[in-house]
Structure formats: C-alpha cells, structure tokens
Amino acid sequence: MRAFRVVIIIMVLTAIAASQTPPSNANDNPQQGGYPAAWPPGAVVNVYVSTQDYNSSQIAGIQQAFATAQTAFSASGVTFNVVVSSGYTPPSGPYWLAIQKMTPIIDGQPDFGVAAYASYAYTGAQNGTLPITSAYIQVAVAVADPLALEERMLHELGHTFGLGDCSYCNWGYSLMAYGEDFNATDGASYPSYEDIISVDLYGSYGDPYGGGDGCDDDICPILP
C-alpha cells in the first residue's frame, strides 16, 4: 500500500488567504510543464505546528526533520523557522508551511491508507523550477511515534525540494522510498547521496536522473 502522496496546485503571484484546508483542485502530478516545484533559493520558510496536535517528543521529531533538511540541502539556501504554538496560528510570511494532524484529504475525500500528504502552491516557472510559496503537510492521526513522524516529514519535505517518489529504492536508503507502515521507524532519517545531489548540486532542484525520483536504477539499490 502506498504510504505517501504528493499534490501541487498552481498559484498566481498574488497572496492567498490563510486557510487550514488544502485546495480542492489539487492533483497528483509533482511537476507542471516539465518543471519541478521547489522552494526558491534562499527562502525563509515559516513552519507552523501546534501543541494541541503533538506532544513535546513528537514536536522534537518534527523539528529534527526540518533541521535535517536545512542542513542536507544547504546549497539551496532554504531555512526553516519552526513556530510552535498552543493554538492554531494563521500562516503568514512570503513562504510558509502548515502541519495538520488529520486524515489526509485526497481529491476531496479522506484517505485512510495514506500516512502523509503534501500540497503546495507555486508561482510561474523561474530558472527551471516552479517556486513554492506555501504548503500544507497533512499527517494521519495514527502516525504517533516521534521517529516515524520525523521520517514521514522528511519524505514530504523532499517533495518540496523537487524530489519525487522513488518506487525502486530500498526502504531506509532514499528519503523518497515509500510503502511501509505508518509508524515504521526503519526508514531514512537523512537524505541519501542521490537525494542530496539531486537537490544541492543541481540548482534547478530537478532530478538529474529523470522521472522526478531521487535516484535511479544505476545508483539506487533496487527493491527486491
């Protein structure tokens, strides 16, 4: 069963109103016109998470995911400012990401077979990418283990750096492998070499190996 899904939506250059519900016109294609969507270089992204949804250990796992992504994908210049609040703070800033603890909504319907689901808005293509301006990551209520939360969050963050799902990578190797149980803790907790060069050494954030995946059959261990 596929445990991760990603969607994107097109956004015009005007700001969108803050909302706790992802747009209903999302689709499952992580690229538009052949361009990957990714945070623009040097973006400072405000990240919102609530203590009403997660305890301190779980929030620590979530914070670690953003710290790892910032370090591993440092060539992008993207930084994350994690805002932890006791309520639900309306997202704000030029770039933001809101974390929602809820059954992921896909095509307007709840999907109980999905552990995490990312949706994001972007502007017109610039320098080979579609710059993301805002994003939601919905995480299923059943995902409760702090390390599992960290790993699921890293997978979804990979999508926001232009990486696609890797159907032929071994679980625990690439961030973009998928398919394990919601609370599995033996996944990747740090990007693979291929994940990193796909993001950091290729300024467009596009996948240098094709298909939008973090690695390919020549350099990524193949699923048995």
C-alpha positions in Angstrom: 0.0 0.0 0.0 1.4 3.4 -0.9 2.0 5.3 2.2 2.9 8.7 0.8 1.2 11.0 -1.7 2.1 14.5 -3.0 0.0 17.1 -4.7 0.6 20.5 -6.1 -1.6 23.4 -7.0 -0.9 26.4 -9.3 -0.9 29.8 -7.6 -0.8 33.3 -9.2 1.6 35.9 -7.9 -1.0 37.4 -5.6 -1.0 36.2 -2.0 -3.5 33.6 -0.9 -5.6 33.8 2.2 -4.5 31.7 5.2 -6.5 28.5 5.4 -6.5 25.3 7.3 -7.9 23.3 4.4 -5.8 22.5 1.3 -7.3 23.5 -2.0 -9.7 21.0 -3.6 -8.3 21.4 -7.1 -5.1 19.6 -6.2 -3.7 16.9 -8.5 -1.1 14.1 -8.1 1.4 15.4 -10.7 4.6 16.7 -8.9 5.6 18.7 -12.0 3.9 21.2 -14.3 5.1 21.6 -17.9 8.2 19.5 -17.1 9.3 21.8 -14.3 9.6 20.5 -10.7 8.2 22.6 -7.9 10.6 23.6 -5.1 11.2 26.3 -2.5 13.1 29.2 -4.2 16.8 29.6 -3.4 17.3 31.4 -0.1 13.6 31.2 1.0 13.0 31.6 4.7 10.0 29.3 5.4 7.8 29.8 8.5 6.6 26.4 9.7 3.6 26.1 11.9 2.9 23.2 14.4 0.5 23.1 17.4 0.9 21.6 20.8 -2.8 20.7 20.5 -1.7 18.2 17.9 1.6 16.9 19.2 3.4 16.4 22.5 7.0 17.6 23.1 8.6 14.4 21.9 6.7 14.4 18.7 7.4 18.0 18.1 11.1 17.4 18.7 10.9 14.7 15.9 9.2 17.2 13.6 11.8 19.9 14.4 14.6 17.5 13.7 13.2 16.7 10.2 13.3 20.4 9.3 16.8 20.8 10.8 18.0 17.8 8.8 16.5 19.1 5.5 18.0 22.5 6.1 21.5 21.0 6.7 21.4 18.4 4.0 20.0 20.7 1.3 22.2 23.6 2.4 23.1 24.5 -1.2 19.5 25.7 -1.7 19.9 28.3 0.9 16.5 27.4 2.2 16.0 27.8 6.0 13.1 26.9 8.2 11.7 28.8 11.1 9.6 26.4 13.2 6.8 28.2 15.1 5.4 26.1 17.9 2.1 27.4 19.4 -0.5 26.2 21.8 -3.3 27.1 19.3 -3.5 27.3 15.6 -1.6 30.3 14.3 -2.7 31.5 10.9 0.2 31.0 8.4 2.0 34.2 7.4 5.0 35.4 5.5 6.2 35.2 1.9 6.9 31.5 2.4 5.1 29.2 4.9 4.3 25.6 5.6 1.5 24.4 8.0 1.4 20.9 9.6 -2.0 19.4 10.0 -2.8 16.3 12.1 -5.7 14.8 10.3 -6.7 12.1 7.8 -5.2 13.2 4.5 -7.8 14.6 2.1 -7.2 13.5 -1.4 -9.4 14.6 -4.3 -11.9 16.0 -1.7 -12.1 12.6 0.1 -10.4 11.3 3.3 -7.8 8.6 2.5 -7.2 6.3 5.5 -4.4 4.5 3.7 -2.1 7.4 3.4 0.4 8.3 6.2 1.2 11.8 5.0 0.2 14.1 2.2 1.8 17.3 0.9 0.1 20.0 -1.1 1.7 23.2 -2.2 1.2 26.4 -4.2 3.7 27.8 -6.6 4.2 30.7 -9.0 5.3 30.7 -12.6 8.4 28.9 -13.7 11.7 30.6 -12.9 15.2 29.2 -13.6 13.8 25.8 -14.4 11.6 25.4 -11.3 8.1 26.4 -10.1 8.8 28.4 -6.9 6.7 27.1 -4.0 5.2 29.9 -1.8 3.1 27.9 0.6 2.5 24.3 1.6 0.5 22.0 3.9 1.6 18.7 5.2 -1.2 16.5 6.5 -0.2 13.7 8.7 -2.5 10.9 9.6 -3.6 10.8 13.3 -2.2 7.2 13.5 1.3 8.4 13.0 2.4 8.9 16.6 6.0 7.6 17.0 8.4 10.6 17.1 10.9 9.0 14.8 8.1 7.9 12.4 6.9 11.5 12.4 10.4 12.6 11.6 10.8 10.2 8.7 7.3 10.9 7.3 8.0 14.6 7.5 11.4 14.3 5.7 9.8 12.4 2.9 7.2 15.1 2.4 9.9 17.8 2.7 11.8 16.0 -0.1 8.8 16.8 -2.4 9.1 20.5 -1.6 12.7 20.4 -2.8 11.7 19.0 -6.1 12.1 15.2 -5.4 9.6 12.7 -6.5 8.7 9.3 -5.0 11.2 6.6 -5.6 9.4 3.3 -6.2 12.5 1.2 -6.8 14.6 2.4 -3.8 15.1 0.3 -0.7 13.2 1.5 2.3 15.7 3.2 4.6 18.0 4.4 1.8 16.4 7.3 0.0 14.0 9.7 1.7 11.8 9.2 -1.3 11.2 5.5 -0.9 7.7 4.7 0.3 5.3 1.9 1.2 6.0 0.9 4.9 3.6 1.0 7.8 2.6 4.4 9.2 4.7 4.1 12.4 7.7 2.3 10.8 10.9 3.7 12.2 13.5 2.0 9.9 13.1 4.4 7.1 15.7 7.1 6.0 16.3 9.7 8.6 18.9 11.5 6.4 18.9 12.0 2.6 20.8 9.6 0.5 23.7 10.8 -1.6 21.4 10.7 -4.6 18.8 12.8 -2.8 21.3 15.4 -1.9 23.0 15.8 -5.3 19.5 15.9 -6.9 18.8 19.0 -4.8 22.1 20.6 -3.9 24.3 20.1 -6.9 21.6 20.8 -9.5 20.4 24.4 -8.8 17.1 23.8 -10.6 16.2 21.2 -7.9 15.2 18.9 -10.8 16.1 15.2 -10.7 19.3 14.7 -12.8 18.4 11.1 -13.3 14.9 11.6 -14.8 11.4 10.7 -13.7 11.4 13.1 -10.7 12.8 10.5 -8.4 15.7 10.9 -6.0 17.8 8.2 -7.6 17.6 5.7 -10.5 18.3 2.1 -11.2 22.0 2.6 -11.8 22.9 4.1 -8.5 20.0 3.3 -6.1 19.6 -0.1 -4.5 16.7 -1.9 -6.2 13.7 -3.1 -4.3 13.7 -6.9 -4.1 
